[in-house]
């Protein structure tokens, strides 16, 4: 969680941005493919970094 810079919520997916020096500076997480936990639990983990784009 500490390496995540920002999480953007685009409705159907989350766009995670990481701090440097990660090789891939971003990651796309499709909401309907999450199999452990709930969306509410996921958003609670990143509540201070979550940005709603829709």
C-alpha positions, 0 to 999 in steps of 0.5 A: 500500500505504501508504494501506491501513489494514487488510485483513480476510480473510472467506474469499471476499473481502478488505475493505480499509479506507483512511486518511482523506481517501479519499472511499470509505473501504473496498473489497471485493476478491473473491478468485476475481476476482484475475487477476494474481499469487496470493493468497499474493502479495497477502497478502504485500503486506499481511501487517502489516495482514491480519486473518483473520475466518474 
